[in-house]
Amino acid sequence: MFDVTGIILIGGRSSRMGSDKALLPVEGSTLLQYCVTTIAKVVDEIVVVNAPNRAIPEIHSDVPLVFGQDRLINEGPLIGIAAGLELARASVVVVTAVDMPLIRSELLELLIKRVDNNHKWVVPIADGRPQPLCSALLTSSLSTINTKILEGVRAPMALSGDLNAYMLEEDEWKEADPNGQSFKNINTPKEFSSFLNLF
């Protein structure tokens, strides 16, 4: 029985980084492995969604791993979210991305607790902006998402009305992540260097 599936999106172009973010070296392993180890603390399985024909490094996980691919190339994260939902075996998923490796398990647990049939998607607000790549939603949202994709929708937040998304304000998640580190992206070599300095 799977209660929660973790989706990790790794199919981005990494244009500003200059190399595949998932393969970046961290503590003798990779950035993807670091993310898997973190997320495995709060989920029952992990779905890694990659772009077609892209390498995936060897990964070790304490929970089952499933691998999927974007159906469309370079069409944005909503395509990857849909691919992950198609493979998810749990009723709830948390959506994450490999370039947000500082995500806190306490925040994920909070998101999981808040999602329900009334609010099928829980999206935190950080720095005044919604963070769809650090969110929780019901797997049953897939049909709605697929319909919108067929209509040409590519922006994840365009689904907020259809899924009656709950926007989790900063004062609601601050206790779980006091410094908001879960929302820090690693897009450039300089940002990656700052991340490595944390070790």
BAVEX-604880 format. One record per residue (C-alpha): residue in three letters; x, y, z. Coordinates in steps of 0.05 Angstrom, whole numbers, always signed. Each point is the difference from the previous one (the first is absolute). Example, Ala and Ser with C-alpha at 12.3 -4.5 7.8 and 13.67 -1.06 7.14 Angstrom:
2
ATOM  code       x       y       z
ATOM   ALA    +246     -90    +156
ATOM   SER     +27     +69     -13
***
This chain:
199
ATOM  code       x       y       z
ATOM   MET      +0      +0      +0
ATOM   PHE     +28     +67     -21
ATOM   ASP     -25     +61     +36
ATOM   VAL     +45     +53     -31
ATOM   THR     +41      +2     -64
ATOM   GLY     +57     +49      -9
ATOM   ILE     +10     +28     -70
ATOM   ILE     +69     +28     -17
ATOM   LEU      +4     +38     -66
ATOM   ILE     +68      -2     -32
ATOM   GLY     -16     +15     -73
ATOM   GLY     +16     +74      -3
ATOM   ARG     +50     +27     -51
ATOM   SER     +51     +24     +52
ATOM   SER     +21     +55     -49
ATOM   ARG     +26     +48     +53
ATOM   MET     +37     -55     +37
ATOM   GLY     +34     -24     -63
ATOM   SER      -6     -74     +19
ATOM   ASP     -53     -49     +23
ATOM   LYS     -20     +20     +70
ATOM   ALA     -19     -71     +20
ATOM   LEU     +71     -23     -13
ATOM   LEU     +35     +55     +40
ATOM   PRO     +48     -29     +52
ATOM   VAL     -21      +4     +73
ATOM   GLU     +37     -34     +57
ATOM   GLY     +27     -56     -44
ATOM   SER     -67     -10     -34
ATOM   THR     -48     +43     -41
ATOM   LEU     -50     +56     +11
ATOM   LEU     -56     -48     -19
ATOM   GLN     +23     -50     +52
ATOM   TYR      +0     +55     +52
ATOM   CYS     -72     +17     -17
ATOM   VAL     -22     -73      +0
ATOM   THR     +30     -11     +69
ATOM   THR     -36     +61     +28
ATOM   ILE     -68     -14     -30
ATOM   ALA      +2     -74     +17
ATOM   LYS      -9     +19     +73
ATOM   VAL     -73     +20     -11
ATOM   VAL     -25     -41     -60
ATOM   ASP     -15     -72     -15
ATOM   GLU     +28      +0     -71
ATOM   ILE     +36     +49     -46
ATOM   VAL     -14     +14     -74
ATOM   VAL     +58     +33     -36
ATOM   VAL     -23     +34     -64
ATOM   ASN     +53     +16     -52
ATOM   ALA      +2     +26     -71
ATOM   PRO      +4     -54     -53
ATOM   ASN     +69     -27     -16
ATOM   ARG     +34     +33     +59
ATOM   ALA     +46     -38     +47
ATOM   ILE     -21     -16     +71
ATOM   PRO     +55     -14     +50
ATOM   GLU      -1     -61     +44
ATOM   ILE     -45     +12     +59
ATOM   HIS      -8     -35     +67
ATOM   SER     -66      +8     +37
ATOM   ASP     -33     -26     +63
ATOM   VAL     -67      +1     -37
ATOM   PRO     -20     -28     -69
ATOM   LEU     +24     +41     -60
ATOM   VAL     -39      +8     -65
ATOM   PHE     +26     +36     -61
ATOM   GLY     -42     +39     -50
ATOM   GLN     +10     +46     -59
ATOM   ASP     -31     +65     -23
ATOM   ARG     -48     -13     -57
ATOM   LEU     +19     +66     -32
ATOM   ILE     +70     +30      -1
ATOM   ASN     +15     +69     +28
ATOM   GLU     -74     +15     +13
ATOM   GLY      +8     +17     +74
ATOM   PRO     -11     -33     +67
ATOM   LEU     -74     -13      -7
ATOM   ILE     +16     -55     -51
ATOM   GLY     +47     -32     +51
ATOM   ILE     -51      +5     +55
ATOM   ALA     -51     -37     -44
ATOM   ALA     +51     -54     -16
ATOM   GLY     +15      -9     +74
ATOM   LEU     -74      -4     +18
ATOM   GLU     -11     -54     -53
ATOM   LEU     +51     -44     +36
ATOM   ALA     -18     +17     +72
ATOM   ARG     -31     -56     +40
ATOM   ALA     -20     +42     +59
ATOM   SER     -61     +45      +8
ATOM   VAL     +43     +61     +18
ATOM   VAL     +63     +25     -34
ATOM   VAL     +52     +52     +18
ATOM   VAL     +31     +36     -59
ATOM   THR     +73     +20      +4
ATOM   ALA     +56     +18     -47
ATOM   VAL     +73     -20      +0
ATOM   ASP     +22     +73      +0
ATOM   MET     -35     +12     +67
ATOM   PRO     +41     -48     +43
ATOM   LEU      -7     +36     +66
ATOM   ILE     -73     -19      +7
ATOM   ARG     -16     -17     +72
ATOM   SER     -36     -64     +19
ATOM   GLU     -40     +39     +52
ATOM   LEU     -28     +44     -55
ATOM   LEU     -18     -60     -43
ATOM   GLU     -36     -31     +59
ATOM   LEU     -40     +64     +10
ATOM   LEU     -20      +2     -74
ATOM   ILE     -22     -73      +3
ATOM   LYS     -43     +13     +61
ATOM   ARG     -35     +59     -32
ATOM   VAL     -20     -30     -67
ATOM   ASP     -70     -31      -3
ATOM   ASN     -61      -9     -45
ATOM   ASN     -20     +73     +10
ATOM   HIS     +68     +28     -17
ATOM   LYS     +31     -49     -48
ATOM   TRP     +64     +40      -4
ATOM   VAL     +39     +35     +55
ATOM   VAL     +51     +51     -25
ATOM   PRO     +44     +41     +47
ATOM   ILE     +11     +74     -12
ATOM   ALA     +72     +23      +8
ATOM   ASP     +27     +70     -15
ATOM   GLY     -70     +17     -24
ATOM   ARG      -1     -54     -54
ATOM   PRO     -33     -69      -2
ATOM   GLN     +48     -59      +0
ATOM   PRO     -32     -56     -41
ATOM   LEU     +65     -40      +0
ATOM   CYS      -4      -7     +75
ATOM   SER     -73     -21      +8
ATOM   ALA     -47     -57     +15
ATOM   LEU     -60     -23     -40
ATOM   LEU     -48     -57      -8
ATOM   THR     +17     -52     -53
ATOM   SER     -72      +4     -23
ATOM   SER     +17     +69     -28
ATOM   LEU     +33     -34     -60
ATOM   SER     -62      +0     -45
ATOM   THR     -10     +75     +11
ATOM   ILE     +73     +13     -14
ATOM   ASN      +0     -42     -63
ATOM   THR     -61     +37     -26
ATOM   LYS     +34     +67     +10
ATOM   ILE     +64     -25     -33
ATOM   LEU     -41     -20     -61
ATOM   GLU     -30     +70      +0
ATOM   GLY     +70     +28      -4
ATOM   VAL     +10     +20     +72
ATOM   ARG     +73      -4     +23
ATOM   ALA      +4     +43     +62
ATOM   PRO     -13     -41     +63
ATOM   MET     -35     +56     +37
ATOM   ALA     -52      +4     -55
ATOM   LEU     -29     -62     +34
ATOM   SER     -10     +35     +67
ATOM   GLY     -74     +14     -12
ATOM   ASP     -17     -68     -29
ATOM   LEU     +33     -35     +60
ATOM   ASN     -25     +51     +51
ATOM   ALA     +72      +9     +21
ATOM   TYR     +13     +23     +71
ATOM   MET     +55     +52      +3
ATOM   LEU     +41     -12     +63
ATOM   GLU     +23     +68     +24
ATOM   GLU     +68     +11     +32
ATOM   ASP     -27      +4     +71
ATOM   GLU     -30     -69     -10
ATOM   TRP     +64     -35     -22
ATOM   LYS     +52     +42     +37
ATOM   GLU      +4     -47     +59
ATOM   ALA     +16     -58     -46
ATOM   ASP     +53     +39     -38
ATOM   PRO     +22     +62     +39
ATOM   ASN     +49     +24     -52
ATOM   GLY     -40     -19     -62
ATOM   GLN     +58     -42     -25
ATOM   SER     -47     -49     -35
ATOM   PHE     -14     +52     -53
ATOM   LYS     +72     +17     -19
ATOM   ASN     +16     -19     -71
ATOM   ILE     +68     -22     -26
ATOM   ASN      +4     +26     -71
ATOM   THR     +71     +25      -8
ATOM   PRO     +70     -24     +17
ATOM   LYS      +4     +55     +53
ATOM   GLU     -64     -24     +33
ATOM   PHE     +25     -71      -2
ATOM   SER     +66     +21     +32
ATOM   SER     -39     +34     +56
ATOM   PHE     -40     -64     +10
ATOM   LEU     +64     -41      +6
ATOM   ASN     +26     +48     +53
ATOM   LEU     -56     -24     +46
ATOM   PHE     +36     -67      +9
***
